Amino acid sequence: MKISKIHKAYLIFEGIWFSTIGILTVLMPIKMRANLGIIVEPGNISLINDTRATFMLFLTIGILTFLGAFKKELTYTSTLVVTMLALSFAVGRLSSMLIDGMPASGLVQGVFVEIVMGICGAILFFKFRGNSTNAK
């Protein structure tokens, strides 16, 4: 089953997006979090550690997603994983907004991007899954 150009472009974009955010946050956690209005004190080693670990996951998923654009055997998995990541962040942020109140503006803007990219990924995933099933 051949991947569509739109699906391939989505995986390339998401792969580069998550890899870039991942590597930059692993290398500069305090600065990257500050860009979103999140204050991480330089002495808070536990929070810095947790931030680096979380964003190493972003980097790993970004690489998987990028590879899914070029390796047919990874397309299904990479689309599913990156879609679930975007939608889970969106649901988590929206839940927190309802429970805790409004966060910094960068996080509010981020939820809209996560929703759009998650919905796009879900549409592509189900279309790809349907085409793969029909091809068998």
C-alpha positions, -999 to +999 in steps of 0.1 A: +000+000+000+014+033-010+013+063+014-004+094+000+016+126-004-005+144+022+001+116+047+038+116+039+039+154+044+020+151+077+045+125+090+075+146+078+061+178+094+052+161+127+085+142+128+105+174+124+082+193+148+084+168+176+122+161+171+130+198+171+110+205+202+125+174+218+161+181+211+158+219+220+141+212+253+166+184+262+195+208+255+179+240+270+150+230+293+149+262+313+148+285+282+124+263+262+099+262+292+103+299+297+092+305+261+058+291+271+056+311+303+067+282+325+093+292+351+118+265+359+143+275+385+179+265+377+183+248+411+152+226+407+172+196+395+142+172+398+120+193+375+148+198+350+154+160+350+117+153+345+115+179+317+145+164+299+131+129+302+097+139+289+111+157+259+135+129+251+103+110+245+092+138+221+125+134+202+121+096+200+085+099+187+096+126+163+123+103+148+098+073+146+072+096+129+098+110+104+109+074+095+072+064+091+071+088+061+097+067+043+095+032+057+062+016+048+064-009+077+065+021+102+037+042+086+009+026+106+027+027+139+041+062+135+008+077+125-010+060+154+017+070+180+020+107+169-018+111+167-022+096+202+005+119+216-010+151+201-046+142+212-035+131+247-017+164+252-048+182+240-071+163+263-047+167+292-044+205+287-082+209+282-088+189+314-064+210+333-080+242+320-113+230+334-099+218+367-071+242+374-078+273+353-061+290+324-023+285+320+002+308+303-009+319+268+017+297+250+001+266+265-034+278+254-021+284+219-005+250+219-037+231+227-052+244+194-022+231+174-024+198+192-061+194+185-057+203+148-027+180+143-044+152+163-075+154+142-055+155+110-035+125+122-067+105+132-082+111+097-050+100+080-047+070+103-082+057+096-079+064+059-046+046+058-059+017+079-089+014+056-068+014+025-044-012+040-073-034+049-088-031+014-055-039-002-052-073+014 
